[in-house]
Amino acid sequence: MTKNKDDEKETLTFLGEIDHKIRQSLQLELDSFVVQHATAHRPVALVTSGGTAADLENQSVRCIDNFSTGLRGAIAVEQLLQRGYAVVHLSRKGSAEPFARALSQYLGLQQANHGLDVQSLGRLFASGDTDVEDELVKAVLEQEQDPFLTNPSSSAAVRRSKASENDGVRLNRALLHSKAVRNAVFEQRAAMVDGRLLSISFRTVEDYLGRLQLCAESLRDAQSLVMIFLAAAVSDFYVPAEGRVEHKIQSDGEDLVLTLKPVPKVIEELRQKWCPDAFVVTFKLETDTKILKEKAARAVERYGCHMVIGNLLKSRHNKVWILSPPEQREKHPTCSSDWNFDEIVKPSSDTDSLETALMEVVIQSHFEFISLHFQRNLAGVQAAQDVHTSLANKKRVVQRQLFRNHARNVGIQCIASALAFFFSYQINSQLQRRIQSRR
């Protein structure tokens, strides 16, 4: 396998496009997160989700986008956190967020990243009259006409109106006592208290590739404890910065001709350099089963992925295929001829049932991979000790950097307070002298 040098140069350029201060801050956050959990031998997952945008102008007004909502990645984050993983969630701004989707489902939104519509307001708010509120909840949950939109002359609407005048509008009791929403809040709170969730956002394909490299390189020292779950829908084509116009493309009635370049393939770079000992799972979306299997096999043979999850466009919410070896024994898998191409069908009508079944297979395979990692390494126990020592040293470096940053911030605050006191004192003294001189 040979890496195209132009692709490698372009990928490094994406990393260089991240603002220096933002990059330093992200690097420290990632390093701190990784050493905290890897030194405790906790598995760490990098989950990517949502679609990438490809801008057509440097001052972007228009872009090429896709329909990915990030829901599969968001559910994967929840499933991994429930099983004790620490998770770095690299997601598209505005896409589905783990745990928050429980509220979206309750409100009846068609997609997890959609904003509130008129109908969903009836589920979110209630009137001050408990009898009317119960009627509203019942009517909405039974998918009858939204009571907020019923004929104002109806008795329920009149009573709701009078109650609103007296007591105002408040959250619906059914929402306050929703088991799904309550569980989501508790799980999210527990993950944040333990420091097991780090969220990083992107918008464009350039943002994504730069941050993916930064995340993967930070995870490198955790070796086989790392799972990289590449669920993001990455653009296949884009307009490089040097090929984009500076300002908005004008619509003057003429045809618009675009020259799109293929987005550099970075999975091989990720597998060989950025995080070579991680367990890597990739996704393929096609419209034909035969092409899907061919593309999945190619991802294994060309890039060395450990598992490929395939979807067909029309059935992606009800069925997936998994290409994986009988056992995760090969350090650098390159042949998929004897791999299984298993179909998983949605077990029940429950929204998460397919994702739960999928993640069971993924996590089991990752733990097989972890258990066999040091057996594959000839150095054995010594290799494990070296990794532990390396992580411990990195932890001390990160702690020193965090202490220096904290000390600098405290120093800046002290200096700012002293300057504020000094100027306040000077102004007050000047005012006092003026008052004294006028007397």
MOFENFEN-V177507 format. One record per residue. N is the residue number from 1. RES is the residue in one letter. SS is DSSP state (H for helix, E for strand, C for the rest). BURIAL is + if it has 24 or more other ideal C-beta (glycine too) atoms within 12 Angstrom, else -. Layout:
BEGIN
N:RES:SS:BURIAL
N:RES:SS:BURIAL
END
This chain:
BEGIN
1:M:C:-
2:T:C:-
3:K:C:-
4:N:C:-
5:K:H:-
6:D:H:-
7:D:H:-
8:E:H:+
9:K:H:-
10:E:H:+
11:T:H:+
12:L:H:+
13:T:H:-
14:F:H:+
15:L:H:+
16:G:H:-
17:E:C:+
18:I:C:+
19:D:C:-
20:H:H:-
21:K:H:-
22:I:H:-
23:R:H:+
24:Q:H:-
25:S:H:-
26:L:H:+
27:Q:H:+
28:L:H:+
29:E:H:+
30:L:H:+
31:D:H:+
32:S:H:+
33:F:H:+
34:V:H:+
35:V:H:+
36:Q:H:+
37:H:H:+
38:A:H:+
39:T:C:+
40:A:C:-
41:H:C:-
42:R:C:+
43:P:C:+
44:V:E:+
45:A:E:+
46:L:E:+
47:V:E:+
48:T:E:+
49:S:E:+
50:G:C:+
51:G:E:+
52:T:C:+
53:A:E:+
54:A:E:+
55:D:E:+
56:L:C:+
57:E:E:+
58:N:C:-
59:Q:C:-
60:S:C:+
61:V:C:-
62:R:C:-
63:C:E:+
64:I:E:-
65:D:C:+
66:N:C:-
67:F:C:-
68:S:C:+
69:T:C:+
70:G:C:+
71:L:H:+
72:R:H:+
73:G:H:+
74:A:H:+
75:I:H:+
76:A:H:+
77:V:H:+
78:E:H:+
79:Q:H:+
80:L:H:+
81:L:H:+
82:Q:H:+
83:R:C:+
84:G:C:-
85:Y:C:+
86:A:E:+
87:V:E:+
88:V:E:+
89:H:E:+
90:L:E:+
91:S:E:+
92:R:E:+
93:K:C:-
94:G:C:-
95:S:C:+
96:A:C:+
97:E:C:+
98:P:C:+
99:F:C:+
100:A:C:+
101:R:H:+
102:A:H:+
103:L:H:+
104:S:H:+
105:Q:H:+
106:Y:H:+
107:L:C:+
108:G:C:+
109:L:C:+
110:Q:C:-
111:Q:C:-
112:A:C:+
113:N:C:+
114:H:C:-
115:G:C:-
116:L:C:-
117:D:C:-
118:V:H:-
119:Q:H:-
120:S:H:+
121:L:H:+
122:G:H:+
123:R:H:+
124:L:H:+
125:F:E:+
126:A:E:+
127:S:C:+
128:G:C:+
129:D:C:+
130:T:H:-
131:D:H:-
132:V:H:+
133:E:H:+
134:D:H:-
135:E:H:+
136:L:H:+
137:V:H:+
138:K:H:-
139:A:H:+
140:V:H:+
141:L:H:-
142:E:C:-
143:Q:C:-
144:E:C:-
145:Q:C:-
146:D:C:+
147:P:H:+
148:F:H:+
149:L:H:-
150:T:C:-
151:N:C:-
152:P:C:-
153:S:C:-
154:S:C:-
155:S:H:-
156:A:H:+
157:A:H:+
158:V:H:-
159:R:H:+
160:R:H:+
161:S:H:-
162:K:H:-
163:A:H:+
164:S:H:-
165:E:H:-
166:N:H:-
167:D:H:-
168:G:C:-
169:V:C:-
170:R:E:-
171:L:E:-
172:N:C:+
173:R:H:+
174:A:H:+
175:L:H:+
176:L:H:-
177:H:C:-
178:S:C:-
179:K:H:-
180:A:H:+
181:V:H:+
182:R:H:-
183:N:H:-
184:A:H:+
185:V:H:-
186:F:H:-
187:E:H:+
188:Q:H:+
189:R:H:-
190:A:H:-
191:A:H:+
192:M:H:-
193:V:H:-
194:D:C:-
195:G:C:-
196:R:C:+
197:L:E:+
198:L:E:+
199:S:E:+
200:I:E:+
201:S:E:+
202:F:E:+
203:R:C:+
204:T:E:+
205:V:H:+
206:E:H:+
207:D:H:+
208:Y:H:+
209:L:H:+
210:G:H:+
211:R:H:+
212:L:H:+
213:Q:H:+
214:L:H:+
215:C:H:+
216:A:H:+
217:E:H:+
218:S:H:+
219:L:H:+
220:R:H:+
221:D:H:+
222:A:H:+
223:Q:H:+
224:S:H:+
225:L:H:+
226:V:E:+
227:M:E:+
228:I:E:+
229:F:E:+
230:L:E:+
231:A:C:+
232:A:C:+
233:A:E:+
234:V:C:+
235:S:C:+
236:D:C:-
237:F:E:-
238:Y:E:+
239:V:C:+
240:P:C:+
241:A:H:+
242:E:H:-
243:G:H:-
244:R:C:+
245:V:E:-
246:E:C:-
247:H:C:-
248:K:C:-
249:I:C:-
250:Q:C:-
251:S:C:-
252:D:C:-
253:G:C:-
254:E:C:-
255:D:C:-
256:L:C:-
257:V:C:-
258:L:C:-
259:T:C:-
260:L:C:-
261:K:E:-
262:P:E:-
263:V:C:+
264:P:C:+
265:K:C:+
266:V:C:+
267:I:H:+
268:E:H:+
269:E:H:+
270:L:H:+
271:R:H:+
272:Q:H:+
273:K:H:-
274:W:H:+
275:C:C:+
276:P:C:+
277:D:C:+
278:A:C:+
279:F:E:+
280:V:E:+
281:V:E:+
282:T:E:+
283:F:E:+
284:K:E:+
285:L:E:+
286:E:E:+
287:T:C:-
288:D:C:-
289:T:H:-
290:K:H:-
291:I:H:-
292:L:H:+
293:K:H:+
294:E:H:-
295:K:H:+
296:A:H:+
297:A:H:+
298:R:H:+
299:A:H:+
300:V:H:+
301:E:H:-
302:R:H:+
303:Y:H:+
304:G:C:+
305:C:C:+
306:H:C:+
307:M:E:+
308:V:E:+
309:I:E:+
310:G:E:+
311:N:E:+
312:L:E:+
313:L:H:-
314:K:H:-
315:S:H:-
316:R:C:+
317:H:C:-
318:N:C:-
319:K:E:+
320:V:E:+
321:W:E:+
322:I:E:+
323:L:E:+
324:S:E:+
325:P:C:+
326:P:C:-
327:E:C:-
328:Q:C:+
329:R:C:-
330:E:C:+
331:K:C:+
332:H:C:-
333:P:C:+
334:T:C:-
335:C:C:-
336:S:C:+
337:S:C:-
338:D:C:-
339:W:C:+
340:N:E:+
341:F:E:+
342:D:E:+
343:E:E:+
344:I:E:+
345:V:E:-
346:K:C:-
347:P:C:-
348:S:C:-
349:S:C:-
350:D:C:-
351:T:C:+
352:D:C:+
353:S:H:-
354:L:H:+
355:E:H:+
356:T:H:+
357:A:H:+
358:L:H:+
359:M:H:+
360:E:H:-
361:V:H:+
362:V:H:+
363:I:H:+
364:Q:H:-
365:S:H:+
366:H:H:+
367:F:H:-
368:E:H:+
369:F:H:+
370:I:H:+
371:S:H:-
372:L:H:-
373:H:H:+
374:F:H:+
375:Q:H:-
376:R:H:-
377:N:C:-
378:L:C:-
379:A:C:-
380:G:C:-
381:V:H:-
382:Q:H:-
383:A:H:-
384:A:H:-
385:Q:H:-
386:D:H:-
387:V:H:+
388:H:H:+
389:T:H:-
390:S:H:-
391:L:H:+
392:A:H:-
393:N:H:-
394:K:H:+
395:K:H:+
396:R:H:-
397:V:H:-
398:V:H:+
399:Q:H:-
400:R:H:-
401:Q:H:-
402:L:H:-
403:F:H:-
404:R:H:-
405:N:H:-
406:H:H:-
407:A:H:-
408:R:H:-
409:N:H:-
410:V:H:-
411:G:H:-
412:I:H:-
413:Q:H:-
414:C:H:-
415:I:H:-
416:A:H:-
417:S:H:-
418:A:H:-
419:L:H:-
420:A:H:-
421:F:H:-
422:F:H:-
423:F:H:-
424:S:H:-
425:Y:H:-
426:Q:H:-
427:I:H:-
428:N:H:-
429:S:H:-
430:Q:H:-
431:L:H:-
432:Q:H:-
433:R:H:-
434:R:H:-
435:I:H:-
436:Q:H:-
437:S:H:-
438:R:H:-
439:R:C:-
END
